[in-house]
């Protein structure tokens, strides 16, 4: 499948007229102004820097087809911003150890050929985010993921000094293997003293503190502490209430906040306003969730002295990017689980916080509207960002090219996400909407855009859950199925697990629709769900474990207009199999007996006059 390019797509590209030294990503990141698909194709691209400068100049990038092997253009699925900027001190995970580095270049796409070896083909593929120079020797490394498993902030300030007495959490500490299990089973926390700080390059993890402690009668042992937060290490002399407030500021996990409150019998109601203020000022997602879910304090309704809502207050805080990143992570991991997380965005009555965020914190604005972070799902719903608000926000971001790119990408993704959701739910009003949408002259273009969006982003749970096989099974909108299949057949290339409806109405065949019993947790491939009869018990035996068998049949006979041609093809394959020896038959596409029974049943069904018209539509 060649991923198509359309006008107004955002892309990365390489062109000698604007590459320069490769240090200004705005010069090799641009917007497609024109597409020509003849031959290997070409596009005219306007670099973002030129657009920001008010220029209408473009550069021509040829050989846009991936199959040409000469491509100088890559789809831009990335966010516009990164966590770190040029000059930031960071720790990079390189060759199995953490090395102290300084960010020297962001988006170093000129290194693509020397890192991953091929350009990315999806948003989940590796892509060079940073080029970082080593601090302890010459050389640099390329970081392709912007998360703490690959690159993290290098602390310059430490809470404890060498020689200071502390307590550390044995569960989180790196302990000597010989005593690790005994220590953790007997002592959740142990006293010790700091012997070293900021240790890099000696192990596969970063040691913020090395601590000496005693256990048993065999002398001193050493533990490595990986994070400088109260959940891992605390002062021996700090009182419990101060520890709790510090943990809120440090965004410690909910379990640790509950441990402090319960173990030391701290009544949070005595200083609830202070706790909320600390949580808001530090933009602590964990603390705000803990206060709301575990302590019954309504932080969602919390307002400051000026009457600003919670999100309005958070929008002005320096740490708010981390807050919204955790909102996105929580959504992708748990969905809208009211028992486990707080819908901070959906439960907010005030929508102006997004306006404030667009002006106060570019990185947070990028995260909130990003599918990569997962947070964009919060603001894609129909009850958020109405037409008036959308126009106001468009006006606010128009003064800056980066903010405009962020907002336009979000609006594009929201448009196609809403179309996908309508196709999935497919209630009567949605069917009317879809029928109108895909009936105009631009229907084919819309189908290609929707299909490309779905294939690009289906790895995200809230998009991957869309199941379009209901369109195929019902055959109520054959034109829509045809448009989407021609745009990208991968929209229908999945396995489906579902429970039969009371009337079995999800099946095309009368043979299945009229059956008395229901089949629970039915797992079938799409072609099977549309074409197989009900004389096998149950249909799970029809899923043969090799979906490509049916895909090959469709691919080989996609140009045929009648099912009879496919039936003849299948019959010929069976006859050929009968002539083969036993060893060859095992390797055959139709080897086992239940497959032969399946094919014979299909032959019977597709020649049945009652089912014939529906099958012609499906196979066409």
VEXLUMTI-864349 format. One line per 10 residues: number of its first residue (from 1); their letters; for each residue x negated, y, z negated of C-alpha. Coordinates in nm, 2 decimals, decimal comma. Each point is the difference from the previous one (the first is absolute). Layout:
NUM) a) X Y Z | ...
***
This chain:
1) xxxxxxxxxx) 0,00 0,00 0,00 | -0,14 0,34 0,10 | 0,10 0,26 -0,25 | 0,14 0,29 0,21 | -0,09 0,37 -0,04 | 0,26 0,27 0,01 | -0,01 0,38 0,01 | -0,05 0,16 -0,34 | -0,17 -0,31 -0,14 | -0,29 0,08 -0,24
11) xxxxxxxxxx) -0,32 -0,18 0,10 | -0,37 -0,02 -0,06 | -0,21 0,04 0,31 | -0,36 0,04 0,12 | -0,09 0,27 0,26 | -0,33 0,17 0,05 | 0,16 0,34 0,03 | 0,12 0,01 -0,36 | -0,20 -0,27 -0,18 | -0,28 0,23 -0,12
21) xxxxxxxxxx) -0,19 -0,16 -0,28 | 0,30 -0,20 -0,11 | 0,04 0,18 -0,33 | 0,33 0,19 0,08 | 0,28 -0,26 0,02 | 0,24 0,26 0,13 | -0,20 0,00 0,32 | 0,05 -0,37 0,07 | 0,35 -0,03 -0,14 | 0,27 0,13 0,22
31) xxxxxxxxxx) 0,36 0,00 0,15 | 0,07 -0,16 0,33 | 0,15 0,25 0,24 | 0,04 -0,22 0,31 | -0,01 -0,37 0,08 | -0,07 -0,17 0,33 | 0,03 -0,38 0,00 | -0,11 -0,07 0,36 | -0,29 -0,24 0,02 | -0,21 0,01 -0,32
41) xxxxxxxxxx) 0,18 0,32 -0,09 | -0,10 0,33 -0,15 | 0,13 0,25 -0,25 | -0,06 0,37 -0,05 | -0,07 0,08 -0,36 | -0,01 0,33 -0,19 | -0,24 -0,02 -0,29 | 0,15 0,12 -0,33 | -0,28 0,26 -0,04 | 0,09 0,16 0,33
51) xxxxxxxxxx) 0,37 0,00 -0,08 | -0,08 0,17 -0,34 | -0,20 0,26 0,19 | 0,30 0,07 0,23 | -0,16 -0,15 0,31 | 0,20 -0,20 0,25 | -0,30 -0,18 0,14 | -0,01 -0,38 0,03 | -0,25 -0,28 0,08 | 0,07 -0,30 0,22
61) xxxxxxxxxx) -0,06 -0,34 -0,14 | 0,00 -0,28 0,25 | 0,03 -0,38 -0,02 | 0,26 0,01 -0,27 | 0,10 -0,36 0,05 | -0,16 -0,23 -0,25 | -0,04 -0,27 0,26 | -0,24 0,22 0,19 | -0,26 -0,03 -0,27 | -0,11 0,36 0,05
71) xxxxxxxxxx) 0,25 0,18 -0,23 | -0,11 0,33 -0,16 | 0,33 0,04 -0,18 | 0,15 -0,15 -0,32 | 0,35 0,04 -0,16 | -0,02 0,22 -0,31 | 0,19 -0,18 -0,27 | -0,20 0,16 -0,28 | 0,10 0,26 -0,25 | -0,13 0,35 0,08
81) xxxxxxxxxx) -0,19 0,02 -0,33 | -0,22 -0,22 -0,21 | -0,06 -0,02 -0,38 | -0,36 0,13 0,02 | -0,16 0,29 0,19 | -0,34 0,06 0,14 | -0,25 0,06 -0,28 | 0,19 -0,20 -0,27 | -0,20 -0,24 -0,22 | 0,14 -0,35 0,04
91) xxxxxxxxxx) -0,08 -0,37 -0,07 | 0,02 -0,22 0,31 | 0,02 -0,38 0,00 | -0,27 -0,11 0,24 | -0,14 -0,35 0,04 | 0,15 -0,13 -0,32 | -0,10 0,29 -0,23 | 0,10 0,35 -0,09 | -0,23 0,27 0,13 | -0,01 0,37 -0,09
101) xxxxxxxxxx) 0,07 0,21 0,31 | 0,10 0,34 0,13 | 0,27 0,03 0,27 | -0,17 0,14 0,31 | 0,26 -0,04 0,27 | 0,38 -0,07 0,00 | 0,16 -0,19 0,28 | -0,33 -0,11 0,17 | 0,16 -0,18 0,29 | -0,32 0,01 0,20
111) xxxxxxxxxx) -0,11 -0,30 -0,22 | 0,29 -0,22 0,12 | -0,21 -0,20 0,24 | -0,26 -0,08 -0,27 | 0,25 -0,09 -0,28 | 0,31 -0,19 0,08 | -0,11 -0,08 0,36 | 0,33 0,09 0,16 | 0,25 0,28 -0,03 | 0,29 -0,05 -0,24
121) xxxxxxxxxx) 0,32 -0,15 0,14 | 0,23 0,07 -0,30 | 0,02 0,23 -0,30 | -0,13 -0,28 -0,22 | -0,33 -0,05 0,19 | -0,32 0,15 -0,14 | -0,08 0,35 0,11 | -0,30 0,21 -0,10 | 0,11 0,25 -0,27 | -0,33 0,11 -0,14
131) xxxxxxxxxx) -0,37 0,01 0,08 | -0,18 0,03 -0,34 | -0,37 0,06 -0,06 | -0,17 -0,20 -0,27 | -0,14 0,20 -0,29 | -0,27 -0,24 -0,10 | -0,15 -0,06 0,34 | 0,02 0,10 0,37 | 0,28 -0,13 0,21 | 0,38 0,00 -0,01
141) xxxxxxxxxx) 0,30 -0,23 0,00 | 0,34 0,01 0,18 | 0,31 -0,04 -0,21 | 0,31 -0,13 0,18 | 0,26 -0,01 -0,28 | 0,09 0,30 -0,22 | 0,07 -0,18 -0,32 | -0,18 -0,08 -0,33 | -0,11 -0,34 0,12 | -0,24 0,16 0,25
151) xxxxxxxxxx) -0,06 0,36 -0,11 | 0,07 0,18 -0,33 | -0,09 0,32 -0,18 | -0,34 0,00 -0,17 | 0,04 0,13 -0,35 | -0,21 0,30 -0,09 | 0,15 0,05 -0,35 | 0,02 -0,27 -0,26 | 0,21 -0,02 -0,32 | -0,27 -0,17 -0,21
161) xxxxxxxxxx) -0,37 0,05 -0,05 | -0,27 -0,26 -0,04 | -0,01 -0,14 -0,36 | 0,36 0,10 -0,07 | 0,22 -0,25 -0,19 | 0,31 -0,12 0,20 | 0,26 -0,27 0,02 | 0,05 -0,18 0,33 | 0,27 -0,22 0,15 | -0,14 -0,35 0,03
171) xxxxxxxxxx) 0,26 -0,09 0,26 | -0,13 0,26 0,24 | -0,37 -0,02 -0,09 | -0,26 -0,20 0,19 | -0,12 -0,24 -0,27 | -0,27 -0,27 0,00 | 0,15 -0,32 0,14 | -0,11 -0,22 -0,30 | 0,22 0,19 -0,25 | 0,26 0,17 0,22
181) xxxxxxxxxx) 0,29 -0,23 -0,08 | -0,07 -0,01 -0,37 | -0,04 0,37 -0,03 | 0,33 0,08 0,19 | 0,20 -0,26 -0,19 | -0,12 0,14 -0,34 | -0,05 0,37 0,05 | 0,22 0,21 0,24 | -0,23 0,30 -0,10 | -0,36 -0,01 -0,12
191) xxxxxxxxxx) -0,22 0,27 -0,15 | -0,33 0,08 0,17 | -0,23 0,28 0,10 | -0,10 0,15 0,33 | -0,34 -0,11 0,13 | 0,01 0,13 0,36 | 0,23 0,19 0,25 | 0,06 0,02 0,37 | -0,16 -0,33 0,12 | 0,01 -0,07 0,37
201) xxxxxxxxxx) -0,15 -0,25 0,24 | -0,06 -0,28 -0,25 | 0,33 -0,19 0,04 | 0,31 -0,03 0,21 | 0,18 0,26 -0,22 | -0,07 0,35 -0,13 | -0,09 0,03 -0,37 | 0,10 0,33 -0,15 | -0,13 -0,11 -0,35 | -0,21 -0,28 -0,13
211) xxxxxxxxxx) 0,09 -0,08 -0,36 | -0,19 -0,21 -0,27 | 0,21 -0,20 -0,24 | -0,04 -0,28 -0,25 | 0,18 -0,34 0,01 | -0,07 -0,29 -0,22 | -0,35 -0,05 -0,14 | -0,21 0,00 0,32 | -0,08 0,37 0,01 | 0,10 0,27 0,25
221) xxxxxxxxxx) 0,20 -0,04 0,32 | 0,07 0,25 0,27 | 0,33 0,08 0,18 | 0,05 0,21 0,31 | 0,29 0,25 0,02 | 0,13 0,08 0,34 | 0,24 0,30 -0,06 | -0,03 0,30 -0,23 | 0,35 -0,01 -0,13 | 0,16 -0,07 -0,34
231) xxxxxxxxxx) 0,14 -0,33 0,13 | -0,36 -0,13 0,04 | -0,20 0,19 -0,26 | 0,09 0,24 -0,29 | -0,18 0,20 -0,27 | -0,02 -0,18 -0,33 | 0,11 0,31 -0,19 | 0,29 0,13 0,22 | 0,35 -0,01 -0,17 | 0,27 -0,21 0,18
241) xxxxxxxxxx) 0,22 0,30 0,10 | -0,30 0,17 0,17 | -0,08 -0,32 0,17 | 0,36 -0,03 0,13 | -0,01 0,36 0,14 | -0,34 -0,06 0,15 | 0,13 -0,32 0,16 | 0,29 0,19 0,15 | -0,24 0,26 0,16 | -0,22 -0,29 0,13
251) xxxxxxxxxx) 0,30 -0,17 0,16 | -0,06 -0,33 -0,18 | 0,23 -0,29 0,07 | 0,34 -0,02 -0,16 | -0,10 -0,31 -0,20 | -0,28 0,19 -0,17 | 0,23 0,29 -0,09 | 0,24 -0,24 -0,15 | -0,28 -0,18 -0,19 | -0,11 0,33 -0,16
261) xxxxxxxxxx) 0,35 0,11 -0,09 | 0,10 -0,34 -0,14 | -0,32 -0,11 -0,17 | -0,03 0,34 -0,19 | 0,37 0,06 -0,04 | -0,01 0,33 0,18 | 0,34 0,18 0,02 | -0,02 0,17 0,34 | 0,32 0,20 -0,07 | -0,20 0,21 -0,25
271) xxxxxxxxxx) -0,20 0,15 0,28 | 0,19 -0,09 0,31 | -0,02 0,34 0,16 | -0,38 0,00 -0,04 | -0,02 -0,35 0,15 | 0,21 0,10 0,30 | -0,20 0,31 0,05 | -0,33 -0,20 -0,01 | 0,15 -0,25 0,25 | 0,11 0,27 0,24
281) xxxxxxxxxx) -0,32 0,21 -0,02 | -0,21 -0,31 0,08 | 0,26 -0,13 0,26 | -0,01 -0,34 -0,18 | 0,23 -0,24 0,19 | -0,05 -0,27 -0,26 | 0,07 0,23 -0,30 | 0,31 0,15 0,16 | 0,13 -0,35 0,08 | -0,08 -0,12 -0,35
291) xxxxxxxxxx) 0,18 0,29 -0,16 | 0,31 -0,06 0,22 | 0,02 -0,38 0,01 | -0,16 -0,11 -0,33 | 0,08 0,28 -0,24 | 0,33 0,12 0,13 | -0,11 0,36 0,05 | 0,17 0,17 0,30 | -0,30 0,15 0,18 | 0,20 0,02 0,32
301) xxxxxxxxxx) 0,20 0,29 -0,14 | -0,30 0,17 -0,16 | -0,03 0,37 0,10 | -0,26 0,25 -0,10 | 0,06 0,35 -0,14 | 0,07 0,13 0,35 | 0,26 -0,26 0,07 | -0,22 -0,20 0,25 | 0,09 -0,37 0,05 | -0,25 -0,28 -0,07
311) xxxxxxxxxx) -0,11 -0,04 0,36 | -0,02 0,38 0,04 | -0,24 0,01 -0,29 | -0,20 -0,29 0,12 | -0,04 0,16 0,35 | -0,23 0,26 -0,15 | -0,23 -0,24 -0,19 | -0,35 -0,09 0,13 | 0,05 -0,38 -0,06 | 0,34 -0,02 0,18
321) xxxxxxxxxx) -0,16 -0,19 0,30 | -0,07 -0,29 -0,24 | 0,35 0,01 -0,13 | 0,17 -0,03 0,34 | -0,25 -0,27 0,10 | 0,12 -0,21 -0,29 | 0,36 0,08 0,10 | -0,07 -0,16 0,34 | -0,19 -0,29 -0,15 | 0,29 -0,08 -0,24
331) xxxxxxxxxx) 0,25 0,02 0,29 | -0,20 -0,24 0,21 | -0,05 -0,25 -0,28 | 0,34 0,01 -0,17 | 0,24 0,19 0,22 | 0,27 0,20 -0,18 | 0,00 -0,22 -0,31 | 0,18 0,21 -0,27 | -0,12 -0,24 -0,27 | -0,36 0,05 0,08
341) xxxxxxxxxx) -0,06 0,34 0,15 | 0,15 0,35 0,02 | 0,13 0,15 0,32 | -0,15 0,34 -0,06 | 0,08 0,13 0,34 | 0,35 -0,14 0,05 | 0,12 0,10 -0,35 | -0,12 0,36 0,04 | 0,28 0,25 0,07 | -0,24 0,27 0,10
351) xxxxxxxxxx) -0,14 -0,04 0,36 | -0,21 0,32 0,00 | -0,29 -0,18 -0,16 | -0,11 -0,11 0,35 | -0,02 0,36 0,11 | -0,22 0,08 -0,29 | -0,21 -0,31 0,06 | -0,06 0,10 0,37 | -0,15 0,33 -0,12 | -0,19 -0,11 -0,32
361) xxxxxxxxxx) -0,15 -0,34 0,08 | -0,07 -0,12 0,36 | -0,12 -0,34 -0,10 | 0,31 -0,07 -0,21 | 0,22 0,13 0,28 | -0,17 -0,25 0,24 | 0,05 -0,29 -0,24 | 0,37 0,07 -0,07 | 0,07 0,00 0,38 | -0,23 -0,30 0,08
371) xxxxxxxxxx) 0,11 -0,35 0,09 | -0,36 -0,11 -0,08 | 0,05 0,09 -0,37 | 0,36 -0,13 0,00 | 0,13 0,32 -0,16 | 0,17 0,12 0,32 | 0,28 -0,25 -0,06 | 0,12 0,21 -0,29 | 0,08 0,29 0,23 | 0,12 -0,18 0,32
381) xxxxxxxxxx) 0,35 -0,05 -0,13 | 0,31 0,18 0,13 | 0,05 0,19 -0,33 | -0,34 0,17 0,01 | -0,12 0,28 0,22 | 0,32 0,12 0,17 | -0,02 0,21 0,31 | -0,03 0,34 -0,17 | -0,27 -0,13 -0,23 | -0,18 -0,16 0,29
391) xxxxxxxxxx) -0,01 0,33 0,20 | -0,12 0,19 -0,31 | -0,28 -0,25 -0,06 | -0,09 0,01 0,37 | -0,04 0,37 -0,03 | -0,22 -0,03 -0,31 | -0,24 -0,25 0,16 | -0,02 0,18 0,34 | -0,28 0,23 -0,13 | -0,24 -0,30 -0,02
401) xxxxxxxxxx) -0,08 -0,26 0,27 | -0,08 -0,28 -0,25 | 0,33 0,05 -0,19 | 0,19 0,02 0,33 | -0,15 -0,34 0,10 | 0,09 -0,15 -0,33 | 0,36 0,12 0,02 | 0,05 -0,09 0,37 | -0,13 -0,35 -0,05 | 0,24 -0,04 -0,29
411) xxxxxxxxxx) 0,30 0,12 0,20 | -0,09 -0,24 0,28 | -0,03 -0,30 -0,23 | 0,32 0,10 -0,18 | 0,19 0,01 0,33 | -0,10 -0,35 0,10 | 0,03 -0,14 -0,35 | 0,36 0,12 0,00 | 0,07 -0,16 0,34 | -0,15 -0,33 -0,13
421) xxxxxxxxxx) 0,22 0,01 -0,31 | 0,31 0,06 0,21 | -0,09 -0,30 0,22 | -0,05 -0,21 -0,31 | 0,31 0,09 -0,19 | 0,21 0,02 0,31 | 0,33 0,12 -0,15 | 0,27 0,12 0,24 | -0,11 0,36 -0,01 | -0,36 -0,10 0,06
431) xxxxxxxxxx) 0,10 -0,21 0,30 | 0,17 0,31 0,15 | -0,30 0,21 -0,07 | -0,24 -0,25 0,16 | 0,22 -0,05 0,30 | -0,01 0,37 0,07 | -0,37 0,04 -0,08 | -0,10 -0,28 0,24 | 0,23 0,09 0,29 | -0,17 0,31 0,13
441) xxxxxxxxxx) -0,27 0,05 0,26 | -0,27 0,00 -0,28 | 0,12 -0,33 -0,15 | -0,30 -0,19 0,12 | -0,24 0,26 -0,15 | 0,18 -0,01 -0,33 | -0,01 -0,38 -0,01 | -0,38 0,01 0,07 | -0,05 0,25 -0,28 | 0,21 -0,20 -0,25
451) xxxxxxxxxx) -0,17 -0,32 0,09 | -0,35 0,15 -0,03 | 0,09 0,15 -0,34 | 0,13 -0,33 -0,13 | -0,30 -0,20 0,12 | -0,24 0,26 -0,13 | 0,14 0,02 -0,35 | 0,18 -0,33 -0,06 | -0,28 -0,09 -0,25 | 0,17 0,24 -0,24
461) xxxxxxxxxx) 0,27 -0,18 -0,20 | 0,27 0,26 0,05 | -0,04 -0,02 0,38 | -0,10 -0,37 0,04 | 0,32 -0,11 -0,18 | 0,20 0,12 0,30 | 0,13 -0,30 0,18 | 0,12 0,07 0,36 | 0,10 -0,36 0,07 | 0,36 0,09 -0,09
471) xxxxxxxxxx) 0,01 0,20 0,33 | -0,12 -0,31 0,18 | 0,24 -0,25 -0,18 | 0,31 0,22 0,03 | -0,06 0,10 0,37 | 0,23 0,30 -0,06 | -0,25 0,24 0,15 | -0,18 -0,19 0,28 | -0,13 0,32 0,15 | -0,17 0,10 -0,32
481) xxxxxxxxxx) -0,15 -0,35 -0,04 | -0,13 0,02 0,36 | -0,15 0,35 -0,05 | -0,18 -0,10 -0,32 | -0,12 -0,33 0,13 | -0,14 0,16 0,32 | -0,16 0,27 -0,22 | -0,18 -0,25 -0,23 | 0,13 -0,36 -0,05 | -0,18 -0,01 -0,33
491) xxxxxxxxxx) 0,29 0,17 -0,16 | 0,18 -0,33 0,02 | -0,31 -0,22 -0,06 | 0,05 -0,11 -0,36 | 0,14 -0,27 -0,22 | 0,33 0,07 -0,17 | 0,12 -0,12 -0,34 | 0,36 0,06 -0,07 | 0,32 -0,14 -0,15 | 0,28 -0,08 0,23
501) xxxxxxxxxx) 0,31 0,22 -0,02 | 0,33 -0,15 -0,11 | 0,12 -0,02 0,36 | -0,35 -0,08 0,15 | 0,05 0,31 0,22 | -0,38 0,05 0,03 | -0,01 -0,28 0,26 | 0,08 0,03 0,37 | 0,12 -0,35 0,05 | 0,35 -0,12 -0,08
511) xxxxxxxxxx) -0,16 -0,32 -0,11 | -0,17 0,18 -0,29 | 0,26 0,27 -0,06 | 0,27 -0,27 -0,05 | -0,19 -0,22 -0,25 | 0,15 -0,05 -0,34 | -0,31 -0,01 -0,22 | -0,24 0,30 -0,06 | -0,38 -0,03 0,02 | -0,19 0,19 -0,28
521) xxxxxxxxxx) -0,35 0,15 0,05 | 0,00 -0,10 0,37 | -0,35 0,06 0,15 | -0,01 0,00 0,38 | -0,17 0,16 0,29 | 0,21 0,24 0,20 | 0,05 -0,21 0,31 | 0,12 -0,29 -0,22 | 0,24 0,22 -0,19 | 0,16 0,10 0,33
531) xxxxxxxxxx) 0,00 -0,32 0,20 | 0,00 -0,31 -0,21 | 0,32 -0,20 -0,08 | 0,10 -0,15 -0,33 | -0,04 -0,37 0,03 | -0,32 -0,01 -0,20 | 0,01 0,02 -0,38 | -0,09 0,27 -0,08 | -0,16 0,24 0,25 | -0,33 0,01 -0,20
541) xxxxxxxxxx) -0,10 -0,30 0,21 | 0,02 0,22 0,31 | -0,28 0,22 -0,12 | -0,29 -0,19 0,15 | -0,28 0,21 -0,15 | -0,13 0,13 0,33 | 0,20 0,30 0,11 | -0,22 0,04 0,31 | 0,16 -0,30 0,16 | 0,32 0,19 0,06
551) xxxxxxxxxx) -0,18 0,32 0,08 | -0,18 -0,18 0,28 | 0,33 -0,11 0,14 | 0,13 0,35 0,00 | -0,32 0,15 0,13 | -0,02 -0,25 0,29 | 0,36 0,05 0,10 | 0,06 0,36 -0,10 | 0,07 0,09 0,36 | 0,28 -0,25 0,05
561) xxxxxxxxxx) 0,35 0,13 -0,02 | 0,18 -0,32 -0,10 | -0,03 -0,25 -0,28 | 0,02 -0,29 0,25 | -0,36 0,07 0,11 | -0,12 -0,03 -0,36 | 0,20 -0,32 -0,05 | -0,16 -0,14 0,31 | -0,34 0,09 -0,13 | 0,06 -0,17 -0,33
571) xxxxxxxxxx) 0,14 -0,31 0,17 | -0,31 -0,02 0,22 | -0,23 0,03 -0,31 | 0,18 -0,29 -0,16 | -0,04 -0,21 0,31 | -0,37 0,08 0,02 | -0,04 -0,09 -0,37 | 0,15 -0,34 0,06 | -0,27 -0,08 0,26 | -0,29 0,09 -0,24
581) xxxxxxxxxx) -0,18 -0,25 -0,22 | 0,05 0,00 -0,38 | -0,31 0,21 -0,07 | 0,10 0,27 0,25 | 0,35 0,00 -0,13 | -0,12 0,09 -0,35 | -0,17 0,30 0,15 | 0,30 0,09 0,21 | 0,22 0,30 -0,06 | 0,29 -0,24 -0,04
591) xxxxxxxxxx) -0,15 -0,28 -0,19 | 0,22 -0,11 -0,30 | 0,33 -0,17 0,02 | 0,20 0,27 -0,18 | -0,14 0,25 0,26 | 0,14 -0,22 0,28 | 0,33 -0,01 -0,17 | -0,01 0,37 -0,04 | -0,07 0,06 0,36 | 0,28 -0,24 0,12
601) xxxxxxxxxx) 0,24 0,18 -0,23 | -0,11 0,33 0,15 | 0,06 -0,13 0,35 | 0,35 -0,10 -0,10 | 0,07 0,34 -0,16 | -0,13 0,22 0,28 | 0,20 -0,19 0,26 | 0,32 0,04 -0,21 | 0,24 0,23 0,19 | 0,13 0,15 -0,33
611) xxxxxxxxxx) -0,35 0,11 -0,11 | -0,15 0,07 0,34 | 0,07 0,38 0,04 | -0,15 0,09 -0,34 | -0,31 -0,21 0,06 | -0,06 0,17 0,33 | -0,01 0,34 -0,18 | -0,24 -0,13 -0,27 | -0,24 -0,17 0,24 | 0,01 0,28 0,25
***
